[in-house]
Structures are given as structure tokens and as C-alpha cells.
């Protein structure tokens, strides 16, 4: 379908536009991304909208809207008390009133020039952007939706899976060769989707913690040979934090690579690494340029290290850099 490793635009070209906006996704396609990534949360009326979290105080202008002041509250999401405004307290029509803004203004001040210009997108709208881009460019542009906090949403009467399968059916995205990659940090939703659709599934894993729906599991155990074999029974790929492949020492400098990439390939799993960002704040010590957190370091050098290790895809906020380095 495309060059290897694939470049997945993490929330669009989110290093250069406010994340999850139409302009971020379109810029990512222009820069050569193979796949665009929407994070999916739910509205009160059961619709999928695209936000990094269901708390939207940091990514929209909701705090500036007096009509929604009374909706501010505190919720416990996957065990963490969080204060703010939550998508599940709004209808889709209400959320469409809001405007997106840059989530990391101190690290990405240039992106604030686009604050207030764009609406919150639905999953359907992101699929439409990918389809339009495919027709326009002649390249197949995939989508990589992440189901955010499905156990939490199920617990408040907004189960995601039924609505999600219905959306995939509607868009013809249930086959093994569909241009989609479905992600989740939880295990159960992926296992249940495996029984219902043939589309590619990806198990997300971070350096610490474990799946919210499996208190008996931690990601460190899931990344062992035995754990990877268990994942291969229901998923096609793993999406892992970079430190699971190239760990860092106490100073923030990269250490030698683990065997995770080869272990996963042995288990029959593809490996996607996340997330590649240009700012010094996010880079290991050896790839930083100077000390200012917002200044850009050597993202290309960091990407090259992972490409050399044989990862199958990368998530990047700067897809243009990931494509150029490839």
C-alpha cells in the first residue's frame, strides 16, 4: 500500500496545527503521511467525536463559553480524578459550537495562530477527509482510530463497541485489507472486536501501568515473549512507547535497544512506535539542540535509530519529518 515504515500522523500534523483539526489532517496528507490518527470519545447522544481526551478544557474554548460554565465538574477517568468539561456531558450539536485550540501553547506557540478557527470533528468527518485525500492524491490514506477509555464510557451507559462496529460497517472498513488500524490501550475491546470484524487491530502499550480493564496485567509483562504471544491471538500489531524499544537512563540519554521489535516480529506482530516529536522536551538527551524545551532537536536522527531497528510504522506529530527521514 505504501512505503515502509508507514508514517502515521499523530492527531494529524499536530506539531504544526492544533491537534485533531481538519487543517492538521490535511497538512499531514500534504506532507506524505500514509495514515491519519483520530482519538475517539463519545458525546452524550452517543456520537463519536475526535479529541485526545474526553476532558476538553485544554483543547477547546469551552472555558470561555458562559453558557457551559455550569458543566465544569470532576470525573475519575481510569482511576485518575480529572477536573474540567467532558464530552459525555454535551450533545454533538453543542460540541459543534466550540472551537479547537492548541493543547501545548508553551511548546508550540506558533500553533496558537489557528486557535478558534476550527470545529470539533466527528469520526465520520475524519474518514471523509481520508477518502477525499485518497481520491485527490492517488495514494491510499488510511485512518488509525483509537478508542479512548472504553471501560469508562461503558460504565456511564455509553458503550463504544456497538456504535463503532456500526460506523465501520457504514464506511465499509471491516475487512482485513481495509485502510484502517484500530487501536486501544485496553484488551477486552480488541478481543471482542476480533470476534466481529477482520480489520487490523493494534494493542497499545506504555512504559508504565497496564490496561484499565485488566488490573491483573501490566504493559511490562505484555511486552515479554509470552505476553506478545498472547496479544498475537487477538491483535495484528502493537503500538509501543519509544522507551520500550530504546530505554532512557537517569540522565535522559538513550540506552541500547531491547529485543522488543524482534520478539514481536517472532510472535507475528507488527510494531508501531510512538510518539516522535521535534521539540527538545520530548527527545532523548543525545538528540536535543540546546536547553530550551520548545526548540527543535534532531528528530530525524531519533527516527533513523528506530527505522534501523525495523519498526513497521511510527506515530509522529511531524509527519513531514518522518516521511523525509524515511
VEXFILUM-307600 format. One record per residue: x, y, z of N, C-alpha, C, O in turn; residue in three letters. Coordinates in pm, whole numbers, plus 50000, padded with zeros to 5 digits. Layout:
N
npx;npy;npz;capx;capy;capz;cpx;cpy;cpz;opx;opy;opz;r
X;Y;Z;X;Y;Z;X;Y;Z;X;Y;Z;ALA
...
END
This chain:
326
npx;npy;npz;capx;capy;capz;cpx;cpy;cpz;opx;opy;opz;r
50084;49880;50000;50000;50000;50000;50087;50125;50000;50056;50222;49930;UNK
50197;50124;50078;50281;50242;50086;50419;50201;50131;50445;50084;50160;UNK
50508;50299;50135;50646;50272;50174;50651;50222;50318;50558;50244;50396;UNK
50759;50156;50350;50778;50105;50485;50903;50171;50543;51001;50188;50471;UNK
50903;50208;50671;50790;50200;50763;50682;50304;50731;50710;50412;50678;UNK
50560;50269;50766;50449;50364;50746;50463;50483;50840;50514;50470;50952;UNK
50416;50596;50793;50413;50716;50878;50267;50747;50912;50185;50774;50824;UNK
50238;50741;51042;50104;50771;51092;50107;50910;51154;50181;50936;51249;UNK
50025;50999;51100;50020;51137;51150;49942;51138;51281;49821;51120;51282;UNK
50013;51160;51390;49958;51152;51525;49867;51273;51552;49915;51384;51574;UNK
49736;51248;51548;49636;51355;51560;49650;51457;51446;49620;51575;51463;UNK
49696;51409;51332;49728;51496;51220;49870;51547;51232;49950;51492;51308;UNK
49903;51653;51157;50035;51717;51171;50027;51809;51293;50030;51931;51281;UNK
50015;51746;51411;49981;51821;51532;50097;51903;51586;50078;51983;51678;UNK
50217;51885;51531;50327;51974;51567;50314;52110;51502;50378;52206;51545;UNK
50230;52118;51399;50223;52242;51320;50083;52302;51310;50067;52413;51257;UNK
49982;52232;51359;49846;52283;51365;49782;52227;51493;49826;52122;51542;UNK
49680;52292;51549;49611;52233;51664;49563;52090;51631;49507;52065;51525;UNK
49587;52000;51725;49563;51857;51700;49417;51827;51669;49326;51895;51715;UNK
49399;51722;51589;49265;51671;51556;49179;51772;51482;49056;51762;51487;UNK
49239;51868;51413;49162;51960;51331;49173;51918;51184;49265;51846;51146;UNK
49079;51964;51105;49082;51932;50962;49212;51981;50899;49269;51913;50814;UNK
49259;52099;50940;49384;52151;50881;49503;52065;50921;49596;52048;50842;UNK
49503;52011;51042;49612;51923;51086;49614;51795;51002;49721;51747;50963;UNK
49497;51740;50975;49491;51617;50895;49528;51644;50749;49600;51566;50687;UNK
49479;51753;50695;49509;51783;50554;49657;51815;50534;49716;51775;50434;UNK
49717;51887;50629;49860;51915;50620;49940;51785;50626;50040;51769;50555;UNK
49897;51692;50711;49966;51563;50722;49967;51490;50588;50068;51432;50549;UNK
49853;51492;50519;49845;51427;50388;49938;51496;50289;50009;51429;50214;UNK
49939;51629;50289;50029;51703;50201;50174;51666;50227;50256;51662;50135;UNK
50206;51639;50353;50344;51607;50391;50382;51461;50364;50495;51421;50388;UNK
50286;51383;50313;50317;51247;50273;50279;51138;50371;50317;51023;50352;UNK
50204;51172;50476;50163;51070;50572;50081;50961;50504;50006;50988;50410;UNK
50097;50839;50552;50022;50725;50499;49887;50708;50568;49791;50659;50510;UNK
49883;50751;50695;49767;50725;50781;49746;50849;50868;49842;50912;50910;UNK
49620;50883;50895;49589;50990;50990;49519;50929;51111;49441;50834;51099;UNK
49547;50986;51229;49501;50923;51353;49401;51008;51429;49436;51117;51474;UNK
49277;50962;51443;49180;51028;51531;49160;50950;51662;49141;50829;51660;UNK
49165;51022;51774;49126;50964;51903;48975;50980;51918;48921;51088;51894;UNK
48908;50873;51958;48761;50876;51962;48709;50875;52105;48742;50788;52185;UNK
48624;50976;52135;48549;50980;52261;48402;50998;52225;48368;51020;52109;UNK
48314;50988;52325;48171;50988;52294;48098;51110;52350;48136;51166;52453;UNK
47993;51147;52279;47905;51256;52323;47790;51198;52405;47771;51077;52411;UNK
47715;51288;52467;47600;51243;52548;47500;51168;52463;47432;51077;52510;UNK
47490;51208;52333;47394;51140;52245;47459;51029;52162;47409;50992;52056;UNK
47571;50976;52214;47627;50854;52157;47699;50868;52025;47709;50771;51950;UNK
47750;50988;51995;47825;51010;51871;47975;51009;51901;48018;51043;52011;UNK
48054;50968;51801;48200;50971;51816;48254;51105;51771;48234;51148;51658;UNK
48324;51172;51863;48396;51293;51827;48545;51270;51850;48586;51180;51923;UNK
48625;51354;51785;48769;51334;51780;48838;51436;51871;48852;51553;51838;UNK
48879;51386;51987;48955;51464;52085;49053;51369;52152;49026;51250;52165;UNK
49167;51423;52196;49267;51340;52264;49210;51280;52392;49240;51166;52426;UNK
49129;51357;52462;49065;51309;52584;48920;51354;52585;48882;51445;52511;UNK
48839;51288;52669;48702;51336;52685;48697;51466;52764;48596;51536;52760;UNK
48805;51501;52837;48813;51633;52901;48863;51731;52796;48970;51711;52738;UNK
48786;51836;52770;48814;51923;52655;48850;52066;52695;48853;52155;52610;UNK
48878;52089;52823;48914;52223;52867;49043;52273;52803;49059;52393;52779;UNK
49135;52181;52777;49264;52221;52722;49272;52225;52570;49369;52276;52515;UNK
49172;52172;52503;49180;52164;52356;49068;52239;52284;49059;52236;52162;UNK
48981;52305;52362;48873;52385;52302;48858;52515;52382;48926;52536;52482;UNK
48769;52601;52335;48739;52727;52404;48621;52714;52501;48557;52814;52534;UNK
48592;52592;52546;48474;52570;52630;48478;52655;52757;48373;52699;52805;UNK
48598;52679;52813;48609;52758;52936;48567;52902;52916;48532;52971;53012;UNK
48570;52949;52792;48533;53087;52761;48384;53101;52727;48337;53211;52696;UNK
48310;52992;52734;48169;52993;52694;48082;52997;52820;48065;52895;52887;UNK
48025;53116;52854;47948;53126;52978;47830;53029;52984;47791;52985;53092;UNK
47773;52995;52867;47656;52906;52868;47692;52764;52915;47604;52686;52952;UNK
47823;52732;52913;47864;52599;52955;47942;52599;53087;47998;52497;53126;UNK
47945;52714;53155;48024;52724;53279;47980;52620;53383;48062;52563;53454;UNK
47848;52597;53390;47795;52506;53492;47827;52360;53463;47805;52273;53548;UNK
47878;52332;53344;47910;52192;53310;48048;52150;53366;48082;52032;53362;UNK
48124;52246;53417;48256;52207;53472;48235;52117;53592;48152;52144;53678;UNK
48313;52007;53596;48295;51908;53701;48425;51828;53718;48524;51855;53650;UNK
48423;51733;53808;48537;51643;53827;48491;51500;53806;48391;51457;53864;UNK
48564;51427;53725;48533;51286;53697;48658;51202;53724;48770;51251;53713;UNK
48638;51077;53759;48750;50984;53774;48758;50899;53649;48671;50815;53624;UNK
48864;50920;53570;48883;50850;53444;48997;50752;53460;49111;50792;53483;UNK
48968;50623;53448;49070;50519;53465;49150;50540;53595;49272;50526;53598;UNK
49076;50573;53702;49138;50585;53833;49198;50720;53865;49250;50740;53975;UNK
49193;50816;53770;49255;50946;53791;49148;51055;53799;49076;51078;53701;UNK
49136;51125;53915;49040;51235;53923;49082;51349;53829;49197;51393;53831;UNK
48989;51394;53747;49018;51495;53646;48909;51601;53649;48790;51569;53646;UNK
48950;51728;53655;48854;51838;53657;48845;51902;53519;48945;51912;53449;UNK
48726;51944;53482;48711;52013;53354;48574;51992;53294;48475;51973;53364;UNK
48571;51996;53162;48448;51976;53084;48463;51848;53003;48569;51823;52945;UNK
48359;51767;52999;48370;51633;52942;48271;51615;52826;48156;51657;52834;UNK
48319;51551;52720;48236;51535;52601;48105;51465;52631;48003;51492;52567;UNK
48106;51375;52729;47984;51298;52757;47874;51382;52822;47762;51335;52841;UNK
47906;51507;52856;47806;51598;52912;47750;51693;52807;47673;51783;52839;UNK
47787;51672;52680;47744;51759;52571;47686;51674;52458;47730;51562;52434;UNK
47587;51729;52390;47542;51666;52265;47639;51704;52154;47719;51796;52168;UNK
47632;51632;52045;47716;51666;51930;47689;51810;51884;47783;51884;51853;UNK
47563;51848;51880;47529;51983;51836;47592;52089;51926;47638;52193;51878;UNK
47596;52063;52056;47659;52158;52148;47810;52163;52127;47870;52271;52129;UNK
47872;52047;52107;48017;52043;52087;48057;52114;51958;48167;52169;51948;UNK
47969;52113;51860;47999;52178;51732;48003;52331;51745;48054;52400;51656;UNK
47949;52384;51855;47958;52528;51882;48102;52566;51919;48147;52677;51891;UNK
48172;52473;51983;48307;52501;52035;48409;52511;51922;48386;52464;51810;UNK
48523;52573;51955;48632;52583;51858;48760;52524;51920;48785;52536;52039;UNK
48838;52462;51834;48960;52394;51878;49070;52496;51909;49074;52605;51853;UNK
49158;52455;52001;49277;52537;52027;49397;52447;52057;49382;52329;52087;UNK
49516;52507;52049;49640;52433;52069;49649;52380;52212;49627;52453;52308;UNK
49683;52251;52225;49691;52187;52357;49821;52221;52430;49825;52223;52553;UNK
49928;52248;52355;50061;52272;52414;50112;52410;52375;50214;52420;52305;UNK
50045;52517;52417;50082;52651;52369;50223;52695;52410;50285;52773;52338;UNK
50273;52647;52522;50407;52687;52564;50515;52622;52478;50620;52682;52453;UNK
50489;52499;52432;50586;52430;52346;50563;52462;52198;50655;52456;52118;UNK
50439;52497;52164;50403;52520;52023;50329;52652;52006;50215;52654;51960;UNK
50396;52763;52044;50327;52892;52040;50278;52930;51901;50176;52998;51888;UNK
50349;52888;51796;50307;52924;51659;50170;52865;51625;50095;52923;51547;UNK
50138;52751;51685;50010;52686;51656;49891;52764;51708;49779;52745;51662;UNK
49915;52853;51805;49802;52928;51862;49743;53026;51761;49634;53080;51782;UNK
49815;53051;51651;49759;53136;51544;49632;53077;51486;49551;53149;51427;UNK
49614;52945;51501;49494;52878;51447;49387;52858;51553;49282;52801;51524;UNK
49411;52904;51676;49311;52887;51781;49179;52952;51740;49176;53060;51682;UNK
49071;52882;51770;48939;52940;51749;48886;52931;51608;48777;52982;51579;UNK
48961;52868;51518;48921;52869;51377;48842;52745;51334;48767;52750;51237;UNK
48860;52633;51407;48803;52507;51356;48715;52437;51458;48731;52454;51579;UNK
48623;52359;51407;48530;52286;51492;48588;52152;51535;48687;52104;51481;UNK
48522;52092;51634;48550;51953;51671;48495;51863;51560;48382;51880;51515;UNK
48577;51769;51517;48538;51677;51409;48471;51552;51465;48497;51512;51578;UNK
48386;51492;51384;48335;51358;51413;48424;51254;51345;48503;51287;51256;UNK
48411;51128;51388;48485;51020;51321;48448;51015;51174;48534;50996;51088;UNK
48319;51030;51143;48275;51028;51004;48347;51135;50921;48384;51111;50806;UNK
48366;51252;50980;48432;51361;50907;48579;51329;50881;48632;51367;50776;UNK
48646;51262;50974;48786;51224;50952;48797;51118;50842;48887;51123;50759;UNK
48704;51021;50843;48702;50922;50735;48682;50991;50601;48745;50955;50501;UNK
48594;51092;50598;48570;51165;50474;48695;51240;50427;48723;51246;50308;UNK
48771;51296;50522;48896;51364;50487;48994;51265;50424;49058;51296;50323;UNK
49004;51146;50483;49095;51044;50429;49050;50998;50290;49133;50980;50201;UNK
48921;50981;50272;48869;50935;50142;48891;51042;50034;48931;51011;49922;UNK
48866;51166;50070;48887;51276;49975;49034;51285;49938;49068;51307;49822;UNK
49122;51269;50037;49265;51276;50013;49313;51160;49926;49400;51177;49841;UNK
49255;51044;49947;49289;50927;49864;49254;50954;49719;49334;50927;49629;UNK
49135;51008;49697;49091;51037;49560;49178;51145;49496;49208;51140;49377;UNK
49219;51243;49576;49293;51357;49523;49438;51324;49495;49495;51370;49396;UNK
49500;51242;49583;49644;51217;49571;49678;51089;49495;49790;51073;49446;UNK
49580;50997;49485;49609;50867;49427;49682;50774;49522;49717;50662;49484;UNK
49706;50820;49645;49764;50734;49750;49652;50691;49843;49561;50770;49872;UNK
49657;50568;49891;49556;50525;49988;49591;50585;50123;49694;50552;50182;UNK
49506;50673;50173;49527;50735;50304;49442;50660;50406;49319;50662;50400;UNK
49508;50594;50499;49437;50516;50600;49398;50601;50720;49441;50715;50734;UNK
49316;50542;50807;49281;50604;50934;49317;50506;51046;49303;50384;51032;UNK
49363;50562;51159;49401;50478;51273;49328;50528;51397;49388;50595;51482;UNK
49198;50495;51410;49122;50544;51525;49164;50474;51654;49187;50353;51657;UNK
49172;50553;51760;49196;50497;51892;49071;50510;51977;49018;50620;51993;UNK
49023;50399;52031;48911;50401;52124;48964;50440;52262;49041;50366;52323;UNK
48922;50559;52310;48971;50611;52437;48878;50573;52552;48757;50597;52546;UNK
48935;50512;52655;48862;50483;52779;48730;50407;52758;48628;50448;52814;UNK
48730;50300;52680;48602;50230;52655;48536;50176;52781;48413;50176;52790;UNK
48615;50129;52879;48552;50078;53002;48481;50190;53077;48370;50171;53128;UNK
48544;50306;53082;48481;50422;53146;48350;50457;53076;48247;50475;53142;UNK
48354;50467;52945;48233;50504;52872;48123;50398;52888;48006;50432;52902;UNK
48161;50271;52886;48061;50165;52908;47997;50180;53046;47878;50156;53063;UNK
48079;50221;53144;48030;50235;53281;47933;50349;53301;47859;50352;53400;UNK
47931;50445;53208;47835;50556;53219;47724;50543;53114;47653;50639;53084;UNK
47709;50421;53061;47598;50395;52970;47622;50438;52827;47528;50458;52750;UNK
47751;50451;52789;47785;50486;52651;47885;50383;52595;48001;50416;52569;UNK
47839;50258;52579;47930;50156;52527;47975;50190;52386;47894;50226;52300;UNK
48105;50179;52362;48162;50222;52235;48152;50118;52124;48131;50153;52008;UNK
48167;49991;52159;48194;49892;52055;48081;49876;51954;48106;49868;51834;UNK
47957;49872;52003;47844;49853;51911;47837;49969;51812;47822;49948;51691;UNK
47847;50091;51864;47842;50209;51778;47962;50213;51682;47950;50256;51568;UNK
48077;50168;51731;48197;50171;51648;48187;50071;51533;48220;50104;51419;UNK
48141;49949;51562;48124;49849;51456;48022;49897;51354;48038;49875;51234;UNK
47917;49964;51402;47816;50018;51310;47879;50123;51218;47849;50129;51099;UNK
47967;50207;51274;48034;50308;51193;48127;50243;51090;48133;50286;50975;UNK
48200;50141;51132;48289;50071;51039;48208;50005;50926;48247;50010;50810;UNK
48096;49945;50963;48008;49884;50861;47962;49989;50761;47964;49967;50640;UNK
47921;50103;50813;47870;50212;50729;47976;50258;50628;47944;50294;50515;UNK
48101;50257;50671;48210;50305;50585;48281;50192;50509;48377;50217;50436;UNK
48235;50068;50526;48300;49957;50458;48443;49934;50504;48531;49907;50423;UNK
48465;49944;50637;48601;49935;50692;48616;49817;50787;48685;49827;50889;UNK
48553;49705;50754;48560;49589;50844;48648;49476;50792;48672;49378;50863;UNK
48698;49487;50667;48774;49378;50608;48922;49382;50648;48973;49483;50695;UNK
48988;49269;50628;49130;49257;50665;49218;49355;50588;49321;49399;50639;UNK
49178;49389;50466;49260;49479;50386;49207;49623;50387;49250;49705;50306;UNK
49114;49653;50477;49060;49789;50486;49171;49885;50530;49256;49848;50609;UNK
49170;50010;50479;49273;50107;50515;49247;50168;50653;49221;50287;50668;UNK
49254;50081;50754;49225;50123;50892;49314;50043;50986;49351;49929;50957;UNK
49346;50103;51100;49420;50036;51206;49357;50081;51337;49367;50198;51374;UNK
49291;49987;51406;49209;50020;51523;49292;49997;51649;49343;49887;51672;UNK
49304;50101;51732;49391;50096;51848;49316;50108;51979;49209;50169;51986;UNK
49374;50048;52083;49320;50066;52218;49426;50026;52320;49504;49934;52297;UNK
49428;50097;52435;49515;50058;52546;49453;49943;52626;49523;49872;52698;UNK
49321;49925;52615;49254;49816;52685;49261;49689;52601;49288;49694;52481;UNK
49236;49576;52666;49247;49445;52600;49111;49394;52554;49096;49351;52439;UNK
49012;49397;52642;48881;49341;52613;48816;49394;52486;48765;49316;52406;UNK
48817;49526;52466;48756;49577;52343;48818;49520;52216;48748;49491;52120;UNK
48950;49505;52216;49016;49449;52098;48980;49302;52080;48957;49256;51968;UNK
48975;49228;52191;48937;49087;52182;48795;49071;52127;48769;48983;52045;UNK
48705;49157;52173;48567;49147;52126;48555;49193;51981;48477;49136;51904;UNK
48630;49295;51942;48628;49338;51802;48682;49229;51712;48632;49209;51601;UNK
48784;49158;51758;48843;49048;51681;48738;48946;51641;48745;48887;51533;UNK
48641;48924;51730;48536;48825;51704;48432;48876;51604;48352;48798;51552;UNK
48432;49007;51578;48325;49066;51497;48370;49120;51362;48291;49123;51267;UNK
48496;49162;51353;48545;49223;51228;48682;49165;51193;48749;49107;51278;UNK
48721;49182;51069;48852;49134;51024;48955;49245;51011;49071;49218;50978;UNK
48915;49370;51037;49005;49484;51021;49123;49473;51118;49109;49415;51226;UNK
49239;49529;51080;49359;49520;51165;49341;49588;51301;49283;49697;51310;UNK
49390;49522;51404;49379;49569;51542;49518;49588;51602;49609;49511;51574;UNK
49533;49692;51685;49662;49724;51745;49647;49742;51895;49564;49819;51941;UNK
49729;49668;51971;49732;49681;52116;49833;49788;52155;49952;49775;52127;UNK
49785;49894;52219;49874;49999;52267;49935;49961;52401;49871;49897;52484;UNK
50061;50001;52422;50130;49974;52548;50221;50092;52581;50288;50147;52493;UNK
50224;50129;52708;50313;50237;52751;50420;50182;52845;50417;50065;52884;UNK
50514;50268;52880;50627;50228;52965;50583;50183;53103;50642;50093;53163;UNK
50476;50247;53154;50431;50214;53289;50283;50178;53286;50214;50200;53186;UNK
50235;50123;53398;50093;50092;53409;50050;49971;53331;50132;49889;53289;UNK
49919;49961;53313;49862;49847;53243;49722;49882;53193;49674;49992;53217;UNK
49657;49788;53124;49523;49815;53069;49421;49843;53179;49417;49773;53280;UNK
49338;49947;53159;49240;49986;53260;49139;49875;53289;49083;49867;53398;UNK
49117;49788;53190;49018;49682;53208;49079;49552;53259;49008;49453;53277;UNK
49211;49551;53282;49277;49429;53327;49375;49460;53441;49496;49469;53418;UNK
49324;49475;53563;49412;49507;53676;49516;49400;53704;49613;49423;53777;UNK
49497;49281;53645;49593;49172;53663;49713;49183;53569;49807;49105;53580;UNK
49710;49278;53475;49812;49288;53371;49886;49420;53378;49828;49523;53410;UNK
50017;49415;53349;50092;49539;53329;50158;49532;53191;50187;49423;53140;UNK
50181;49650;53132;50237;49653;52996;50376;49590;52990;50414;49533;52888;UNK
50452;49599;53099;50586;49538;53100;50577;49387;53078;50660;49329;53007;UNK
50476;49323;53139;50458;49179;53121;50406;49148;52982;50440;49046;52923;UNK
50322;49237;52929;50268;49216;52795;50375;49227;52687;50357;49176;52577;UNK
50486;49294;52718;50593;49312;52619;50699;49203;52623;50798;49210;52550;UNK
50680;49102;52710;50768;48984;52709;50727;48891;52595;50621;48907;52536;UNK
50812;48793;52565;50780;48697;52459;50646;48628;52485;50566;48609;52393;UNK
50623;48590;52611;50497;48523;52647;50379;48620;52630;50274;48582;52577;UNK
50396;48744;52675;50291;48843;52662;50258;48874;52518;50141;48889;52481;UNK
50361;48884;52435;50341;48913;52293;50266;48800;52224;50183;48824;52136;UNK
50296;48678;52262;50226;48563;52205;50077;48569;52238;49993;48534;52154;UNK
50045;48613;52360;49904;48626;52398;49836;48737;52317;49721;48722;52276;UNK
49906;48847;52294;49849;48958;52216;49823;48912;52073;49722;48950;52012;UNK
49913;48831;52019;49901;48787;51879;49775;48705;51854;49735;48686;51740;UNK
49713;48656;51962;49588;48580;51946;49471;48669;51907;49372;48621;51853;UNK
49482;48800;51933;49369;48888;51901;49408;49014;51823;49321;49080;51767;UNK
49537;49049;51819;49577;49173;51752;49679;49144;51642;49743;49039;51639;UNK
49691;49240;51552;49785;49230;51440;49914;49306;51465;50015;49283;51399;UNK
49908;49399;51561;50022;49488;51584;50023;49535;51728;49921;49528;51798;UNK
50139;49583;51771;50150;49653;51899;50193;49796;51869;50271;49821;51778;UNK
50141;49888;51949;50181;50028;51940;50247;50064;52072;50179;50073;52175;UNK
50379;50085;52071;50453;50094;52197;50523;50228;52212;50572;50286;52115;UNK
50528;50274;52336;50604;50394;52368;50751;50370;52333;50804;50261;52351;UNK
50816;50475;52283;50954;50460;52234;51047;50399;52338;51139;50325;52303;UNK
51025;50430;52466;51113;50379;52571;51108;50229;52591;51197;50172;52654;UNK
51004;50163;52539;51000;50017;52545;51096;49955;52443;51132;49838;52454;UNK
51136;50036;52344;51230;49989;52241;51370;50043;52267;51468;49968;52267;UNK
51379;50173;52290;51506;50239;52326;51489;50302;52463;51443;50416;52472;UNK
51524;50232;52569;51504;50287;52703;51597;50408;52725;51697;50425;52655;UNK
51562;50489;52824;51647;50601;52861;51710;50578;52998;51653;50510;53083;UNK
51830;50636;53019;51893;50626;53151;51848;50744;53237;51763;50823;53197;UNK
51907;50755;53357;51864;50858;53452;51888;50999;53400;51823;51094;53445;UNK
51982;51015;53306;52012;51148;53252;51922;51183;53133;51924;51297;53087;UNK
51844;51086;53083;51761;51110;52966;51827;51070;52836;51776;51101;52729;UNK
51941;51003;52845;52011;50958;52725;51966;50817;52688;51937;50736;52777;UNK
51959;50786;52559;51915;50653;52516;52016;50546;52553;52137;50568;52548;UNK
51964;50430;52591;52045;50312;52620;52029;50213;52503;51949;50238;52413;UNK
52103;50103;52504;52089;50005;52395;51946;49954;52382;51870;49950;52479;UNK
51911;49916;52261;51774;49871;52231;51741;49740;52302;51828;49656;52324;UNK
51615;49726;52337;51564;49599;52387;51539;49505;52269;51560;49542;52154;UNK
51496;49385;52298;51465;49288;52191;51319;49293;52149;51271;49204;52079;UNK
51247;49398;52190;51101;49400;52169;51063;49390;52021;50970;49316;51987;UNK
51132;49463;51933;51094;49460;51791;51107;49319;51735;51015;49267;51671;UNK
51221;49256;51759;51239;49121;51705;51149;49020;51774;51099;48928;51709;UNK
51126;49036;51905;51035;48946;51977;50893;48955;51921;50825;48854;51904;UNK
50849;49078;51893;50715;49098;51840;50704;49039;51700;50605;48973;51667;UNK
50806;49062;51617;50804;49004;51482;50801;48852;51488;50734;48787;51408;UNK
50874;48794;51583;50873;48649;51600;50732;48599;51635;50691;48491;51594;UNK
50659;48681;51713;50522;48645;51752;50421;48671;51641;50303;48638;51654;UNK
50468;48730;51530;50378;48759;51419;50310;48895;51428;50210;48919;51360;UNK
50363;48983;51511;50304;49115;51531;50386;49223;51462;50509;49217;51464;UNK
50320;49320;51403;50389;49440;51355;50412;49533;51474;50343;49525;51576;UNK
50511;49622;51458;50549;49711;51567;50538;49857;51521;50601;49897;51423;UNK
50458;49933;51594;50444;50077;51570;50499;50148;51694;50461;50114;51806;UNK
50586;50246;51675;50644;50319;51788;50582;50458;51799;50553;50522;51698;UNK
50561;50503;51922;50504;50637;51947;50577;50707;52060;50635;50640;52145;UNK
50576;50841;52062;50535;50934;51957;50657;51020;51925;50727;51063;52017;UNK
50682;51045;51798;50801;51119;51756;50766;51267;51739;50684;51305;51656;UNK
50833;51348;51822;50807;51492;51826;50940;51565;51816;51043;51514;51861;UNK
50939;51684;51758;51064;51754;51728;51119;51833;51846;51239;51862;51850;UNK
51033;51869;51941;51079;51958;52049;51176;51886;52143;51161;51767;52172;UNK
51278;51962;52190;51375;51908;52285;51306;51840;52403;51353;51737;52452;UNK
51196;51897;52447;51123;51846;52564;51092;51697;52550;51090;51624;52649;UNK
51069;51652;52427;51027;51514;52403;51140;51422;52356;51121;51301;52344;UNK
51257;51478;52328;51365;51400;52268;51463;51350;52374;51480;51415;52478;UNK
51529;51235;52349;51635;51192;52439;51752;51291;52434;51768;51364;52336;UNK
51831;51290;52538;51937;51390;52556;52029;51403;52435;52066;51514;52397;UNK
52064;51290;52375;52162;51295;52266;52108;51357;52138;52184;51387;52046;UNK
51977;51377;52131;51918;51437;52012;51865;51579;52036;51804;51638;51947;UNK
51890;51633;52155;51845;51770;52183;51945;51872;52127;52066;51846;52122;UNK
51894;51988;52086;51976;52100;52044;51956;52213;52143;51854;52281;52140;UNK
52052;52233;52232;52038;52336;52335;51949;52290;52449;51916;52172;52460;UNK
51911;52386;52533;51836;52354;52655;51691;52399;52654;51613;52358;52740;UNK
51652;52483;52556;51516;52536;52556;51417;52424;52520;51429;52364;52414;UNK
51319;52397;52607;51228;52284;52583;51154;52291;52450;51129;52187;52388;UNK
51117;52412;52405;51037;52425;52283;51120;52424;52155;51066;52407;52046;UNK
51253;52442;52168;51338;52440;52049;51340;52301;51987;51326;52201;52058;UNK
51358;52294;51857;51360;52165;51788;51498;52103;51791;51599;52170;51766;UNK
51502;51975;51822;51626;51900;51820;51637;51816;51694;51579;51850;51591;UNK
51712;51709;51703;51740;51623;51587;51638;51510;51580;51669;51395;51610;UNK
51516;51544;51539;51411;51443;51526;51449;51338;51423;51424;51219;51443;UNK
51511;51381;51313;51548;51287;51206;51645;51180;51258;51632;51063;51225;UNK
51741;51222;51339;51837;51125;51394;51769;51023;51484;51804;50905;51483;UNK
51671;51070;51562;51599;50980;51651;51515;50882;51570;51512;50763;51601;UNK
51448;50931;51467;51370;50843;51379;51459;50738;51312;51422;50621;51304;UNK
51575;50781;51266;51666;50687;51197;51701;50568;51286;51712;50455;51238;UNK
51718;50594;51415;51752;50485;51507;51641;50381;51509;51669;50261;51514;UNK
51515;50425;51506;51402;50331;51509;51382;50264;51373;51351;50145;51367;UNK
51401;50339;51266;51391;50277;51134;51495;50166;51120;51468;50060;51063;UNK
51614;50191;51174;51721;50090;51165;51688;49966;51247;51737;49857;51216;UNK
51606;49981;51350;51569;49867;51434;51454;49785;51373;51419;49680;51426;UNK
51397;49834;51262;51298;49754;51190;51154;49773;51231;51072;49685;51209;UNK
51121;49888;51292;50980;49911;51324;50899;49919;51195;50951;49959;51090;UNK
50774;49882;51204;50687;49878;51085;50618;50010;51059;50575;50037;50946;UNK
50606;50094;51161;50541;50224;51146;50579;50311;51265;50622;50263;51369;UNK
50561;50442;51246;50583;50538;51355;50465;50633;51362;50405;50669;51260;UNK
50432;50674;51483;50339;50785;51506;50423;50911;51522;50516;50914;51602;UNK
50393;51014;51446;50467;51139;51461;50375;51260;51455;50281;51265;51375;UNK
50405;51359;51542;50336;51488;51534;50389;51569;51416;50327;51667;51374;UNK
50503;51526;51362;50567;51594;51249;50583;51492;51135;50694;51448;51106;UNK
50471;51455;51071;50480;51350;50968;50572;51387;50854;50634;51299;50793;UNK
50583;51515;50822;50673;51555;50714;50817;51514;50742;50887;51467;50652;UNK
50861;51531;50867;50996;51491;50905;51012;51339;50898;51116;51289;50856;UNK
50908;51267;50941;50916;51120;50939;50922;51067;50796;50992;50970;50768;UNK
50847;51132;50705;50850;51091;50564;50986;51124;50502;51045;51042;50432;UNK
51036;51246;50528;51165;51286;50472;51278;51197;50521;51368;51163;50444;UNK
51274;51161;50648;51378;51073;50704;51371;50933;50645;51473;50869;50622;UNK
51250;50887;50621;51230;50753;50559;51293;50750;50421;51288;50647;50353;UNK
END
